[in-house]
Amino acid sequence: MCKDEALRPAPLLFPKAEKYFDRPFQGIASLAGTREHDFLCFYAGGVAEGGENYVLYFRSPKGQDRFAPFLAIDPPGQVRAYDSVPWVDDQGRLWLFWAQSYTWFDGRCGVFCACSEDPDAPQPHFSVPRRIGDGIMMNKPTVLQNGTWLLPIGLWACETSPLNQLPEPEHRSFVYASRDRGKSFQRLGGADVPNRCFDEHLVIERRDGSLWMLVRRFDGIGESFSYDGGLSWTPGQKSRLPGVNSRFFVRRLADGSLLQVNHVDTDRRSHLTALLSLDDGKTWPYRLLLDERDDISYPDGYQDAGGVIHIVHDRGRTGCREILLSSFTVEDIRRGRAEDPSRLCRVVIRGNQALWP
């Protein structure tokens, strides 16, 4: 199969197939919520990250943790689907974003999207998948005060591939903008953060209107700033945020505070902690330990209309292969412990769990 097969969008499947029973590798979970359902996804396939990977989506009625198979994104041959991100816009539409690459990394990759205007229907309809641009998107879009959507899409600088060598300026932590609620996307500027790894960047709009980009580095988290809506970015540098060489999660909450979920006081993938900032990210005085075990990683989630924060993460991608869900409140973070009805680290999917009867 030609590497250009990765440029073609994979079909959205609603399968009941034995192929998805055995998942020796699974992880990298993401979560979003509509009015009536939570949508959880991760990728699996093969024995590790590579050409056999596919994305699986699950849906659960609100508050029930009964995640049932919902959808698969499974390209043919050695084209992999991975790093999927569900996101609900202000109109209640569910967006699915995911990356495709020929084998593990083809030097180009590409972010695709599909949208459903009726995600709570028994059998939702999705738009025809389309390709946004080169790169990989690992975190949710940010909606600016002026209504612009910013998608954090980057192309790894730490890996090369003989299949497609793009020039060095293409290897940046870019943002793509949509000013028409997803009808079109335009690439703006990108940050060049030194010592970065797999980018996995995200963008926060600060109260003064400037943009704060946070980027995964080999030694923690880097940062860059934009004062013109994402067109240009300051030289990248290491931030003061804690972190190991892994994905992290930062979002603004409904009350204006910032939530960070990250590995704290450790040099390995352990001690996943929720932190709260009341001063736009300058300090993070409040914390709630979610999971102190080893081999845990990749938090993602959202805050629902009632103010409850829902965070998923993975554990043991080739061992126990667990996807875990925590639900808690800002008050839990402030007091440093979760109280009823908050619940931490519920296992909602296991790798050896049969998904279809």
One Martini backbone bead per residue (centre of mass of N, CA, C, O) as a GRO file, in nm:
protein
  357
    1MET     BB    1   0.095   0.036   0.023
    2CYS     BB    2   0.066   0.355  -0.006
    3LYS     BB    3   0.132   0.634   0.186
    4ASP     BB    4  -0.117   0.804   0.060
    5GLU     BB    5  -0.346   0.657   0.216
    6ALA     BB    6  -0.329   0.857   0.468
    7LEU     BB    7  -0.499   1.092   0.313
    8ARG     BB    8  -0.738   0.913   0.361
    9PRO     BB    9  -1.029   0.878   0.501
   10ALA     BB   10  -1.162   0.705   0.735
   11PRO     BB   11  -1.408   0.520   0.819
   12LEU     BB   12  -1.711   0.511   0.995
   13LEU     BB   13  -1.780   0.265   1.230
   14PHE     BB   14  -2.044   0.009   1.334
   15PRO     BB   15  -1.926  -0.247   1.498
   16LYS     BB   16  -1.929  -0.628   1.522
   17ALA     BB   17  -1.611  -0.741   1.597
   18GLU     BB   18  -1.357  -0.966   1.669
   19LYS     BB   19  -1.110  -0.783   1.624
   20TYR     BB   20  -1.177  -0.614   1.913
   21PHE     BB   21  -1.127  -0.812   2.148
   22ASP     BB   22  -0.814  -0.818   2.103
   23ARG     BB   23  -0.601  -0.596   2.322
   24PRO     BB   24  -0.268  -0.575   2.391
   25PHE     BB   25  -0.321  -0.269   2.314
   26GLN     BB   26  -0.398   0.028   2.523
   27GLY     BB   27  -0.479   0.390   2.502
   28ILE     BB   28  -0.514   0.713   2.501
   29ALA     BB   29  -0.740   0.896   2.638
   30SER     BB   30  -1.074   1.045   2.587
   31LEU     BB   31  -1.316   1.318   2.675
   32ALA     BB   32  -1.676   1.379   2.638
   33GLY     BB   33  -1.984   1.592   2.670
   34THR     BB   34  -2.313   1.587   2.659
   35ARG     BB   35  -2.628   1.604   2.771
   36GLU     BB   36  -2.658   1.256   2.774
   37HIS     BB   37  -2.340   1.197   2.719
   38ASP     BB   38  -2.049   1.000   2.715
   39PHE     BB   39  -1.727   1.021   2.540
   40LEU     BB   40  -1.502   0.755   2.473
   41CYS     BB   41  -1.149   0.721   2.391
   42PHE     BB   42  -0.915   0.508   2.209
   43TYR     BB   43  -0.622   0.319   2.132
   44ALA     BB   44  -0.545   0.026   1.928
   45GLY     BB   45  -0.366  -0.236   1.822
   46GLY     BB   46  -0.171  -0.464   1.850
   47VAL     BB   47   0.139  -0.437   2.059
   48ALA     BB   48   0.157  -0.130   1.964
   49GLU     BB   49   0.269   0.139   1.820
   50GLY     BB   50   0.111   0.143   1.486
   51GLY     BB   51  -0.028   0.028   1.185
   52GLU     BB   52  -0.270  -0.130   1.367
   53ASN     BB   53  -0.414   0.111   1.455
   54TYR     BB   54  -0.716   0.206   1.637
   55VAL     BB   55  -1.027   0.360   1.701
   56LEU     BB   56  -1.231   0.378   2.000
   57TYR     BB   57  -1.577   0.420   2.078
   58PHE     BB   58  -1.776   0.538   2.358
   59ARG     BB   59  -2.100   0.515   2.535
   60SER     BB   60  -2.268   0.703   2.805
   61PRO     BB   61  -2.480   0.762   3.024
   62LYS     BB   62  -2.521   0.984   3.241
   63GLY     BB   63  -2.368   0.866   3.539
   64GLN     BB   64  -2.317   0.530   3.466
   65ASP     BB   65  -2.058   0.387   3.337
   66ARG     BB   66  -2.186   0.255   3.053
   67PHE     BB   67  -1.974   0.154   2.821
   68ALA     BB   68  -2.041   0.142   2.480
   69PRO     BB   69  -2.003   0.061   2.178
   70PHE     BB   70  -1.991   0.297   1.886
   71LEU     BB   71  -1.696   0.337   1.734
   72ALA     BB   72  -1.477   0.310   1.440
   73ILE     BB   73  -1.128   0.381   1.342
   74ASP     BB   74  -1.012   0.187   1.047
   75PRO     BB   75  -0.769   0.164   0.860
   76PRO     BB   76  -0.603   0.037   0.611
   77GLY     BB   77  -0.353  -0.149   0.672
   78GLN     BB   78  -0.066   0.071   0.760
   79VAL     BB   79  -0.283   0.262   0.862
   80ARG     BB   80  -0.314   0.481   1.126
   81ALA     BB   81  -0.515   0.536   1.416
   82TYR     BB   82  -0.494   0.829   1.640
   83ASP     BB   83  -0.522   1.066   1.859
   84SER     BB   84  -0.809   1.114   1.983
   85VAL     BB   85  -1.063   1.393   1.990
   86PRO     BB   86  -1.322   1.492   2.174
   87TRP     BB   87  -1.577   1.755   2.099
   88VAL     BB   88  -1.789   2.018   2.233
   89ASP     BB   89  -1.971   2.262   2.127
   90ASP     BB   90  -2.190   2.542   2.165
   91GLN     BB   91  -2.414   2.353   1.990
   92GLY     BB   92  -2.369   2.033   2.069
   93ARG     BB   93  -2.150   1.929   1.894
   94LEU     BB   94  -1.973   1.646   1.776
   95TRP     BB   95  -1.623   1.607   1.768
   96LEU     BB   96  -1.386   1.432   1.562
   97PHE     BB   97  -1.045   1.375   1.625
   98TRP     BB   98  -0.764   1.260   1.415
   99ALA     BB   99  -0.494   1.053   1.331
  100GLN     BB  100  -0.275   0.985   1.042
  101SER     BB  101  -0.052   0.710   0.942
  102TYR     BB  102   0.219   0.563   0.794
  103THR     BB  103   0.264   0.404   1.023
  104TRP     BB  104   0.398   0.539   1.293
  105PHE     BB  105   0.591   0.746   1.104
  106ASP     BB  106   0.585   0.961   0.798
  107GLY     BB  107   0.647   1.290   0.841
  108ARG     BB  108   0.323   1.401   0.830
  109CYS     BB  109   0.051   1.309   0.858
  110GLY     BB  110  -0.288   1.380   1.002
  111VAL     BB  111  -0.585   1.570   1.044
  112PHE     BB  112  -0.914   1.473   1.133
  113CYS     BB  113  -1.280   1.516   1.073
  114ALA     BB  114  -1.600   1.493   1.250
  115CYS     BB  115  -1.964   1.558   1.260
  116SER     BB  116  -2.237   1.588   1.506
  117GLU     BB  117  -2.579   1.707   1.555
  118ASP     BB  118  -2.682   1.400   1.696
  119PRO     BB  119  -2.527   1.240   1.949
  120ASP     BB  120  -2.803   1.133   2.114
  121ALA     BB  121  -2.874   0.946   1.916
  122PRO     BB  122  -2.895   0.619   1.855
  123GLN     BB  123  -2.788   0.702   1.541
  124PRO     BB  124  -2.564   0.893   1.451
  125HIS     BB  125  -2.468   1.155   1.241
  126PHE     BB  126  -2.193   1.197   1.015
  127SER     BB  127  -1.972   1.349   0.862
  128VAL     BB  128  -1.751   1.369   0.630
  129PRO     BB  129  -1.442   1.312   0.637
  130ARG     BB  130  -1.163   1.545   0.697
  131ARG     BB  131  -0.876   1.722   0.614
  132ILE     BB  132  -0.683   1.971   0.768
  133GLY     BB  133  -0.371   1.861   0.821
  134ASP     BB  134  -0.073   1.844   0.913
  135GLY     BB  135  -0.028   1.620   1.179
  136ILE     BB  136  -0.103   1.651   1.541
  137MET     BB  137  -0.380   1.601   1.780
  138MET     BB  138  -0.403   1.596   2.155
  139ASN     BB  139  -0.599   1.846   2.198
  140LYS     BB  140  -0.825   2.067   2.256
  141PRO     BB  141  -0.991   2.318   2.174
  142THR     BB  142  -0.995   2.679   2.166
  143VAL     BB  143  -1.209   2.939   2.275
  144LEU     BB  144  -1.232   3.249   2.211
  145GLN     BB  145  -1.375   3.551   2.284
  146ASN     BB  146  -1.429   3.593   1.956
  147GLY     BB  147  -1.490   3.268   1.859
  148THR     BB  148  -1.235   3.140   1.799
  149TRP     BB  149  -1.078   2.857   1.685
  150LEU     BB  150  -0.815   2.651   1.836
  151LEU     BB  151  -0.587   2.421   1.697
  152PRO     BB  152  -0.348   2.183   1.817
  153ILE     BB  153  -0.104   2.145   1.560
  154GLY     BB  154   0.164   1.909   1.513
  155LEU     BB  155   0.512   1.842   1.418
  156TRP     BB  156   0.747   1.643   1.480
  157ALA     BB  157   1.102   1.697   1.576
  158CYS     BB  158   1.208   1.401   1.700
  159GLU     BB  159   1.130   1.283   1.413
  160THR     BB  160   1.199   1.068   1.135
  161SER     BB  161   1.137   1.012   0.771
  162PRO     BB  162   1.177   0.869   0.449
  163LEU     BB  163   0.885   0.930   0.325
  164ASN     BB  164   0.871   1.247   0.447
  165GLN     BB  165   1.048   1.551   0.398
  166LEU     BB  166   1.008   1.821   0.573
  167PRO     BB  167   1.070   2.120   0.643
  168GLU     BB  168   1.166   2.264   0.932
  169PRO     BB  169   0.926   2.484   0.958
  170GLU     BB  170   0.703   2.244   0.983
  171HIS     BB  171   0.828   2.197   1.279
  172ARG     BB  172   0.559   2.268   1.480
  173SER     BB  173   0.344   2.436   1.714
  174PHE     BB  174   0.048   2.472   1.595
  175VAL     BB  175  -0.227   2.674   1.474
  176TYR     BB  176  -0.574   2.639   1.403
  177ALA     BB  177  -0.832   2.824   1.244
  178SER     BB  178  -1.184   2.903   1.325
  179ARG     BB  179  -1.450   3.146   1.213
  180ASP     BB  180  -1.699   2.912   1.123
  181ARG     BB  181  -1.747   2.657   1.302
  182GLY     BB  182  -1.582   2.435   1.100
  183LYS     BB  183  -1.585   2.491   0.787
  184SER     BB  184  -1.292   2.612   0.838
  185PHE     BB  185  -0.922   2.603   0.806
  186GLN     BB  186  -0.631   2.787   0.942
  187ARG     BB  187  -0.304   2.838   0.936
  188LEU     BB  188  -0.086   2.968   1.148
  189GLY     BB  189   0.122   2.973   1.387
  190GLY     BB  190   0.440   2.861   1.546
  191ALA     BB  191   0.617   2.694   1.785
  192ASP     BB  192   0.970   2.680   1.915
  193VAL     BB  193   1.048   2.432   2.131
  194PRO     BB  194   1.287   2.324   2.307
  195ASN     BB  195   1.313   1.987   2.372
  196ARG     BB  196   1.099   1.856   2.226
  197CYS     BB  197   0.881   1.598   2.148
  198PHE     BB  198   0.531   1.543   2.095
  199ASP     BB  199   0.411   1.815   2.196
  200GLU     BB  200   0.105   1.815   2.297
  201HIS     BB  201  -0.042   2.081   2.276
  202LEU     BB  202  -0.172   2.388   2.424
  203VAL     BB  203  -0.430   2.650   2.475
  204ILE     BB  204  -0.438   2.964   2.654
  205GLU     BB  205  -0.649   3.221   2.744
  206ARG     BB  206  -0.589   3.507   2.879
  207ARG     BB  207  -0.718   3.782   3.037
  208ASP     BB  208  -0.543   3.978   2.830
  209GLY     BB  209  -0.555   3.790   2.542
  210SER     BB  210  -0.335   3.612   2.554
  211LEU     BB  211  -0.126   3.337   2.458
  212TRP     BB  212  -0.075   3.003   2.605
  213MET     BB  213   0.173   2.773   2.537
  214LEU     BB  214   0.191   2.418   2.587
  215VAL     BB  215   0.478   2.185   2.589
  216ARG     BB  216   0.624   1.898   2.537
  217ARG     BB  217   0.908   1.765   2.704
  218PHE     BB  218   1.168   1.579   2.805
  219ASP     BB  219   1.178   1.785   3.086
  220GLY     BB  220   0.858   1.867   3.042
  221ILE     BB  221   0.749   2.211   3.012
  222GLY     BB  222   0.673   2.430   2.766
  223GLU     BB  223   0.676   2.777   2.628
  224SER     BB  224   0.449   3.020   2.467
  225PHE     BB  225   0.368   3.342   2.309
  226SER     BB  226   0.074   3.537   2.208
  227TYR     BB  227  -0.031   3.884   2.072
  228ASP     BB  228  -0.193   3.791   1.769
  229GLY     BB  229  -0.379   3.517   1.775
  230GLY     BB  230  -0.128   3.309   1.652
  231LEU     BB  231   0.078   3.421   1.434
  232SER     BB  232   0.284   3.464   1.674
  233TRP     BB  233   0.586   3.351   1.861
  234THR     BB  234   0.771   3.305   2.111
  235PRO     BB  235   1.037   3.190   2.234
  236GLY     BB  236   1.106   2.903   2.358
  237GLN     BB  237   1.054   2.761   2.693
  238LYS     BB  238   1.075   2.678   3.008
  239SER     BB  239   0.863   2.609   3.250
  240ARG     BB  240   0.719   2.599   3.589
  241LEU     BB  241   0.591   2.347   3.538
  242PRO     BB  242   0.524   2.050   3.599
  243GLY     BB  243   0.685   1.741   3.478
  244VAL     BB  244   0.694   1.496   3.240
  245ASN     BB  245   0.732   1.276   2.972
  246SER     BB  246   0.410   1.388   2.908
  247ARG     BB  247   0.096   1.424   2.918
  248PHE     BB  248  -0.130   1.701   2.965
  249PHE     BB  249  -0.379   1.914   3.152
  250VAL     BB  250  -0.544   2.226   3.040
  251ARG     BB  251  -0.820   2.427   3.175
  252ARG     BB  252  -1.088   2.629   3.171
  253LEU     BB  253  -1.322   2.718   3.390
  254ALA     BB  254  -1.629   2.851   3.464
  255ASP     BB  255  -1.493   3.042   3.705
  256GLY     BB  256  -1.183   3.104   3.567
  257SER     BB  257  -1.017   2.889   3.639
  258LEU     BB  258  -0.740   2.658   3.651
  259LEU     BB  259  -0.678   2.338   3.518
  260GLN     BB  260  -0.452   2.077   3.629
  261VAL     BB  261  -0.319   1.766   3.490
  262ASN     BB  262  -0.050   1.592   3.662
  263HIS     BB  263   0.276   1.519   3.734
  264VAL     BB  264   0.375   1.514   4.083
  265ASP     BB  265   0.654   1.472   4.255
  266THR     BB  266   0.804   1.341   3.991
  267ASP     BB  267   0.998   1.125   3.738
  268ARG     BB  268   0.725   0.979   3.667
  269ARG     BB  269   0.433   0.788   3.587
  270SER     BB  270   0.291   0.946   3.849
  271HIS     BB  271   0.100   1.125   4.046
  272LEU     BB  272  -0.185   1.212   3.965
  273THR     BB  273  -0.288   1.565   3.948
  274ALA     BB  274  -0.500   1.814   4.067
  275LEU     BB  275  -0.494   2.162   3.978
  276LEU     BB  276  -0.526   2.508   4.105
  277SER     BB  277  -0.591   2.835   3.955
  278LEU     BB  278  -0.650   3.200   4.037
  279ASP     BB  279  -0.388   3.348   3.851
  280ASP     BB  280  -0.339   3.244   3.552
  281GLY     BB  281  -0.085   3.031   3.634
  282LYS     BB  282   0.119   3.129   3.856
  283THR     BB  283  -0.042   2.952   4.066
  284TRP     BB  284  -0.085   2.613   4.258
  285PRO     BB  285  -0.229   2.562   4.569
  286TYR     BB  286  -0.418   2.331   4.464
  287ARG     BB  287  -0.475   1.969   4.546
  288LEU     BB  288  -0.551   1.639   4.384
  289LEU     BB  289  -0.517   1.312   4.423
  290LEU     BB  290  -0.581   1.048   4.192
  291ASP     BB  291  -0.293   0.880   4.119
  292GLU     BB  292   0.003   0.703   4.254
  293ARG     BB  293   0.075   0.516   4.044
  294ASP     BB  294   0.220   0.343   3.811
  295ASP     BB  295   0.162   0.359   3.478
  296ILE     BB  296   0.039   0.652   3.433
  297SER     BB  297  -0.164   0.846   3.186
  298TYR     BB  298  -0.320   1.075   2.991
  299PRO     BB  299  -0.499   1.324   3.048
  300ASP     BB  300  -0.861   1.386   3.018
  301GLY     BB  301  -1.147   1.628   2.966
  302TYR     BB  302  -1.429   1.775   3.155
  303GLN     BB  303  -1.689   2.014   3.219
  304ASP     BB  304  -1.992   2.027   3.330
  305ALA     BB  305  -2.290   2.198   3.382
  306GLY     BB  306  -2.257   2.128   3.709
  307GLY     BB  307  -1.917   2.134   3.758
  308VAL     BB  308  -1.812   1.865   3.691
  309ILE     BB  309  -1.517   1.677   3.679
  310HIS     BB  310  -1.379   1.483   3.400
  311ILE     BB  311  -1.128   1.216   3.415
  312VAL     BB  312  -0.898   1.052   3.209
  313HIS     BB  313  -0.691   0.746   3.218
  314ASP     BB  314  -0.411   0.539   3.200
  315ARG     BB  315  -0.312   0.177   3.254
  316GLY     BB  316  -0.124  -0.040   3.128
  317ARG     BB  317  -0.106  -0.081   2.795
  318THR     BB  318   0.030  -0.402   2.822
  319GLY     BB  319  -0.127  -0.502   3.075
  320CYS     BB  320  -0.407  -0.414   3.220
  321ARG     BB  321  -0.554  -0.207   3.039
  322GLU     BB  322  -0.664   0.075   3.167
  323ILE     BB  323  -0.959   0.277   3.203
  324LEU     BB  324  -1.001   0.582   3.384
  325LEU     BB  325  -1.241   0.749   3.611
  326SER     BB  326  -1.288   1.091   3.724
  327SER     BB  327  -1.501   1.263   3.972
  328PHE     BB  328  -1.506   1.619   4.046
  329THR     BB  329  -1.437   1.918   4.228
  330VAL     BB  330  -1.327   2.218   4.323
  331GLU     BB  331  -1.363   2.159   4.625
  332ASP     BB  332  -1.182   1.910   4.631
  333ILE     BB  333  -0.923   2.059   4.562
  334ARG     BB  334  -0.922   2.263   4.795
  335ARG     BB  335  -0.927   2.025   5.026
  336GLY     BB  336  -0.767   1.752   4.911
  337ARG     BB  337  -1.049   1.590   4.879
  338ALA     BB  338  -1.283   1.344   4.817
  339GLU     BB  339  -1.638   1.368   4.815
  340ASP     BB  340  -1.939   1.298   4.825
  341PRO     BB  341  -1.999   1.189   4.494
  342SER     BB  342  -1.717   1.155   4.445
  343ARG     BB  343  -1.491   0.978   4.205
  344LEU     BB  344  -1.205   0.765   4.184
  345CYS     BB  345  -1.071   0.541   3.973
  346ARG     BB  346  -1.258   0.411   3.759
  347VAL     BB  347  -1.307   0.123   3.590
  348VAL     BB  348  -1.430   0.111   3.240
  349ILE     BB  349  -1.176  -0.031   3.089
  350ARG     BB  350  -1.052  -0.340   2.955
  351GLY     BB  351  -0.843  -0.528   2.753
  352ASN     BB  352  -1.001  -0.820   2.829
  353GLN     BB  353  -1.269  -0.699   2.739
  354ALA     BB  354  -1.561  -0.768   2.611
  355LEU     BB  355  -1.750  -0.564   2.386
  356TRP     BB  356  -1.903  -0.795   2.235
  357PRO     BB  357  -2.155  -1.047   2.236
   0.00000   0.00000   0.00000
